[in-house]
Amino acid sequence: MRSKPSILTVGVLAGLFATLAPPREASAQVIPPNAERDENWGAVSTVSMLIGVGTVTLMPRVYYNDPEATVGWKARWHVSQLAPALTLTAATLLVDGPLKDSFDKPRPGCTVEETEVGFAGSNCESYGMPSAHNFAAWSAAGAGTGIWLMDTFIHSDGEFHAGSFIGNVAVPITAGIFTSVGRSVEPGTSEAYVDGGQMAAGLISGVVTGFLTGIAYSLLQEPNCGYGNYVICW
């Protein structure tokens, strides 16, 4: 008779098999996002927003100087331009935080419950009302338009300067349009970042806030330095 293999022999063979067997790679469970969004359009909206805001912030004050000896167009960079820029930045942070939370309007494809949980990668981490991207982009366009109007019709006696119009009005408005499209477009099966109402709320409130800020700043700060012929006004 053959003897049965001992427990020790079985254990040794099992250990040998486990050692020689190919290892299985461990993989974490992938949790699908609650809403699919097009990252390319998201990037377009962010880049266009930054272009609009940056153009208005860095644009010099252009005006037609009319003293007897120095007639002609002048361009001056004012350190005080940081005042409207910081004001609109603070307003955007207010929109992106407390105001969104108070409205409790989830983004397309999300629910209030999913937004409150807001786990990373869900595309439902924050509310969408009003759109902070649209507010930032269109507040810059509103501020630039207000500054251009004052510099043209108040400080330059109605003299038109194409460069001032392009930098303060044309580029920011174009950037605002791309921002709005990028946030509200629904390519293929992807959800938009914000719906029409959320986009309009950010756009309208941004234009009004930016325009009033630009008007107030340009009335309080004349475009000329008031001393010498310096390009940068302190």
DRENTI-346857 format. One line per 5 residues: number of its first residue (from 1); their letters; for each residue z, y, x of C-alpha. Coordinates in steps of 0.5 Angstrom, whole numbers, plus 2048, in hexadecimal, padded with zeros to 3 digits. Example, Ala and Ser with C-alpha at 12.3 -4.5 7.8 and 13.67 -1.06 7.14 Angstrom:
1) AS) 810 7F7 819 ~ 80E 7FE 81B
END
This chain:
1) MRSKP) 800 800 800 ~ 7FF 807 802 ~ 804 80C 802 ~ 804 812 7FF ~ 804 818 803
6) SILTV) 80A 81C 804 ~ 80C 823 801 ~ 80C 825 809 ~ 805 823 809 ~ 803 826 803
11) GVLAG) 806 82D 805 ~ 803 82D 80C ~ 7FC 82B 809 ~ 7FD 831 803 ~ 7FF 836 809
16) LFATL) 7F9 834 80D ~ 7F4 835 807 ~ 7F7 83C 805 ~ 7F6 83E 80D ~ 7EF 83C 80D
21) APPRE) 7ED 83E 806 ~ 7E9 845 806 ~ 7EE 84A 804 ~ 7ED 84E 7FD ~ 7EC 856 7FE
26) ASAQV) 7F1 859 7F9 ~ 7EE 85F 7F5 ~ 7F2 864 7F1 ~ 7F0 864 7E9 ~ 7EB 86A 7E8
31) IPPNA) 7ED 86E 7E2 ~ 7E7 871 7DF ~ 7E8 879 7DD ~ 7E9 87B 7D6 ~ 7E3 87F 7D6
36) ERDEN) 7DC 87F 7DB ~ 7DA 886 7DD ~ 7D4 887 7E2 ~ 7D7 889 7E9 ~ 7D1 88D 7EB
41) WGAVS) 7D1 892 7E5 ~ 7D8 893 7E6 ~ 7D7 895 7ED ~ 7D1 899 7EB ~ 7D6 89D 7E6
46) TVSML) 7DB 89E 7EC ~ 7D6 8A0 7F1 ~ 7D3 8A5 7EC ~ 7DA 8A8 7EA ~ 7DC 8A9 7F2
51) IGVGT) 7D5 8AC 7F3 ~ 7D7 8B1 7ED ~ 7DE 8B3 7EF ~ 7DC 8B3 7F6 ~ 7D6 8B8 7F5
56) VTLMP) 7DA 8BD 7F1 ~ 7E0 8BD 7F6 ~ 7DC 8BE 7FC ~ 7D7 8C3 7F9 ~ 7D8 8CA 7FC
61) RVYYN) 7D9 8D0 7F7 ~ 7D2 8D3 7F7 ~ 7D1 8DA 7F5 ~ 7CC 8E0 7F6 ~ 7D0 8E6 7FA
66) DPEAT) 7CE 8ED 7F9 ~ 7D1 8F2 7FE ~ 7CC 8F7 801 ~ 7CC 8F3 808 ~ 7CD 8EC 806
71) VGWKA) 7C8 8EB 800 ~ 7C6 8E3 7FF ~ 7C9 8DC 7FD ~ 7CF 8DA 800 ~ 7D3 8D3 800
76) RWHVS) 7DA 8D3 801 ~ 7DF 8CD 801 ~ 7E6 8CE 7FF ~ 7EC 8CA 800 ~ 7EE 8CC 7F9
81) QLAPA) 7E9 8C7 7F7 ~ 7EE 8C2 7F8 ~ 7F2 8C5 7F2 ~ 7ED 8C3 7EC ~ 7EB 8BC 7F0
86) LTLTA) 7F3 8BA 7F0 ~ 7F4 8BD 7E9 ~ 7EE 8B8 7E6 ~ 7F1 8B2 7EB ~ 7F7 8B3 7E7
91) ATLLV) 7F4 8B3 7E1 ~ 7F0 8AD 7E2 ~ 7F6 8A9 7E4 ~ 7FA 8AB 7DE ~ 7F4 8A9 7DA
96) DGPLK) 7F4 8A2 7DE ~ 7FB 8A1 7DD ~ 800 8A4 7D7 ~ 7FA 8A6 7D3 ~ 7F6 89F 7D3
101) DSFDK) 7FD 89B 7D2 ~ 7FF 8A0 7CC ~ 7F8 89E 7C8 ~ 7F8 897 7C9 ~ 7F1 896 7C9
106) PRPGC) 7EE 890 7CC ~ 7E8 88F 7D0 ~ 7E2 88B 7CD ~ 7E3 884 7CD ~ 7EB 885 7CE
111) TVEET) 7F1 885 7C9 ~ 7F7 889 7C9 ~ 7FB 883 7CB ~ 7F6 881 7D1 ~ 7F7 888 7D3
116) EVGFA) 7FE 888 7D3 ~ 7FE 882 7D7 ~ 7F9 884 7DC ~ 7F8 87F 7E1 ~ 7F4 881 7E7
121) GSNCE) 7ED 87F 7E6 ~ 7ED 87F 7DE ~ 7E9 885 7DE ~ 7EE 887 7D9 ~ 7F3 88A 7DD
126) SYGMP) 7F3 891 7DA ~ 7F1 895 7D4 ~ 7EB 898 7D3 ~ 7ED 89E 7CF ~ 7EB 8A3 7D1
131) SAHNF) 7E6 8A1 7D7 ~ 7E9 8A4 7DD ~ 7E2 8A3 7E1 ~ 7DF 8A8 7DC ~ 7E5 8AD 7DC
136) AAWSA) 7E4 8AE 7E3 ~ 7DD 8AE 7E4 ~ 7DC 8B3 7DE ~ 7E2 8B7 7DF ~ 7DE 8B8 7E6
141) AGAGT) 7D8 8BA 7E2 ~ 7DC 8BF 7DE ~ 7DF 8C2 7E4 ~ 7D9 8C3 7E8 ~ 7D6 8C6 7E1
146) GIWLM) 7DB 8CB 7E0 ~ 7DB 8CD 7E8 ~ 7D4 8CE 7E8 ~ 7D4 8D2 7E1 ~ 7D9 8D7 7E4
151) DTFIH) 7D6 8D7 7EB ~ 7CF 8D9 7E8 ~ 7D0 8DD 7E2 ~ 7D7 8E1 7E4 ~ 7D7 8E1 7EC
156) SDGEF) 7CF 8E1 7ED ~ 7CD 8E5 7E7 ~ 7C9 8E0 7E4 ~ 7C5 8DE 7EB ~ 7C3 8D7 7EB
161) HAGSF) 7C4 8D3 7F1 ~ 7C0 8CC 7F0 ~ 7C5 8C8 7F6 ~ 7CB 8CB 7F2 ~ 7C8 8C8 7EB
166) IGNVA) 7C7 8C1 7EE ~ 7CD 8C0 7F2 ~ 7D2 8C3 7EC ~ 7CE 8C0 7E6 ~ 7C8 8BC 7E7
171) VPITA) 7CB 8B7 7EC ~ 7D2 8B6 7E8 ~ 7CE 8B5 7E1 ~ 7C9 8B0 7E4 ~ 7CF 8AC 7E7
176) GIFTS) 7D3 8AD 7E1 ~ 7CD 8AA 7DD ~ 7CD 8A4 7E2 ~ 7D4 8A3 7E1 ~ 7D4 8A3 7DA
181) VGRSV) 7CE 89E 7DA ~ 7D2 899 7DF ~ 7D8 899 7DB ~ 7D5 898 7D4 ~ 7CF 893 7D5
186) EPGTS) 7CF 88C 7D3 ~ 7CA 888 7D8 ~ 7C9 881 7D6 ~ 7CF 87E 7D3 ~ 7D4 882 7D7
191) EAYVD) 7D9 887 7D3 ~ 7D9 88E 7D4 ~ 7DE 892 7D8 ~ 7E0 896 7D2 ~ 7DD 897 7CB
196) GGQMA) 7D9 89D 7C8 ~ 7E0 8A0 7C6 ~ 7E3 89F 7CC ~ 7DE 8A2 7D0 ~ 7DD 8A8 7CC
201) AGLIS) 7E4 8AA 7CC ~ 7E4 8AA 7D3 ~ 7DE 8AE 7D3 ~ 7E0 8B3 7CE ~ 7E7 8B4 7D1
206) GVVTG) 7E4 8B4 7D8 ~ 7DF 8BA 7D7 ~ 7E4 8BE 7D3 ~ 7E9 8BD 7D8 ~ 7E5 8BE 7DE
211) FLTGI) 7E1 8C4 7DB ~ 7E8 8C8 7D9 ~ 7EA 8C7 7E0 ~ 7E4 8C9 7E4 ~ 7E4 8CF 7E0
216) AYSLL) 7EB 8D1 7E1 ~ 7EA 8D0 7E9 ~ 7E4 8D4 7EA ~ 7E7 8DA 7E6 ~ 7ED 8DA 7EA
221) QEPNC) 7E9 8D8 7F1 ~ 7E3 8DD 7F2 ~ 7DE 8D9 7F6 ~ 7DE 8DE 7FC ~ 7E4 8DE 801
226) GYGNY) 7E6 8E5 801 ~ 7E6 8E6 808 ~ 7E1 8E5 80E ~ 7DB 8E1 80D ~ 7DF 8DA 80E
231) VICW) 7DC 8D4 80B ~ 7E2 8D1 80A ~ 7E7 8D5 805 ~ 7EF 8D3 806
END
